[in-house]
Amino acid sequence: MINFLYIASLLIGISGIAILDWKYKLAFWLDHKRTAQTLIISVSVFTIWDLLGISFGIFFSGGSKYSLPVYIFPEFPIEEFCFLTLLCYCTLIIYRGISRLWPRI
């Protein structure tokens, strides 16, 4: 049961960001098509970045007792994909929030 903690925390984080998005209509609830395209492209770029780092021996999976033993690619756990989604979605929400508060920036 303890090996679900990391992915559970990532999914809770994504859910929290989605709630903020819904409340303030920043991304998905403003323009779902453009937001989906932005997230797909950005997560894909970071996934390619990670796969290149793995192939060069820079990145590797540490194997924690808090993560699942499920890998999408060698040394690329499923939690990494969730983390990249959280990272990109959070960045998009922060950018949209700041641009709404200070439109001249």
C-alpha positions in Angstrom: 0.0 0.0 0.0 2.9 2.4 0.7 4.1 2.2 -2.9 1.0 4.2 -4.0 1.9 7.3 -2.0 3.9 9.1 -4.6 1.5 8.7 -7.5 -1.4 9.5 -5.1 0.2 12.7 -4.1 0.8 13.6 -7.7 -2.8 12.9 -8.7 -4.0 15.0 -5.7 -1.8 17.8 -6.8 -3.1 17.6 -10.4 -6.7 17.6 -8.9 -6.0 20.6 -6.8 -4.7 22.5 -9.8 -7.7 21.5 -11.8 -10.0 22.8 -9.1 -8.1 26.2 -9.2 -8.4 26.1 -12.9 -12.2 25.5 -12.7 -12.7 28.2 -10.1 -10.9 30.9 -11.9 -11.4 29.6 -15.5 -7.7 29.9 -16.3 -7.0 27.1 -18.8 -9.2 24.0 -19.4 -12.4 25.8 -18.5 -11.4 28.8 -20.7 -10.2 27.0 -23.8 -10.0 23.2 -23.4 -8.7 22.6 -26.9 -5.7 24.9 -26.7 -4.9 23.9 -23.2 -4.9 20.2 -24.2 -2.6 20.9 -27.1 -0.3 23.0 -24.9 -0.1 20.2 -22.3 0.4 17.4 -24.8 3.2 19.3 -26.6 5.0 20.4 -23.3 4.7 16.9 -21.7 6.0 15.4 -24.9 9.0 17.7 -25.0 9.9 16.9 -21.4 9.3 13.2 -22.0 11.7 13.3 -25.0 14.2 15.2 -22.8 13.9 12.5 -20.1 14.3 9.7 -22.6 17.4 11.3 -24.0 18.8 11.8 -20.5 18.1 8.1 -19.8 19.7 7.0 -23.0 22.9 9.0 -22.2 23.0 7.6 -18.6 22.2 10.9 -17.0 18.8 10.1 -15.6 17.8 6.8 -13.9 15.0 5.5 -11.7 16.0 5.4 -8.1 13.5 2.7 -7.2 11.7 4.0 -4.1 9.4 2.1 -1.7 6.9 4.9 -2.3 6.6 4.4 -6.1 5.0 1.8 -8.2 7.1 -0.8 -10.1 5.3 0.2 -13.3 7.5 1.6 -16.1 6.4 3.1 -19.4 9.9 2.9 -20.8 13.0 1.5 -19.2 14.0 3.7 -16.3 10.9 5.9 -16.9 8.3 5.1 -14.2 4.6 6.0 -14.6 5.0 8.6 -11.8 7.4 10.5 -14.0 4.7 11.0 -16.6 2.3 12.2 -13.9 5.0 14.5 -12.5 5.6 16.1 -15.9 1.9 16.6 -16.3 1.7 18.3 -12.9 4.7 20.4 -13.7 3.4 21.6 -17.1 -0.2 22.2 -15.8 1.0 24.1 -12.8 3.2 26.3 -14.9 0.4 27.0 -17.3 -2.0 27.9 -14.5 0.6 30.2 -12.9 1.3 31.9 -16.2 -2.4 32.4 -16.9 -3.1 33.6 -13.4 -0.3 36.2 -13.5 -1.2 37.3 -17.0 -4.8 37.9 -15.8 -3.6 39.8 -12.7 -1.1 41.9 -14.6 -2.1 42.0 -18.2 0.7 44.2 -19.3 3.4 41.7 -18.4 
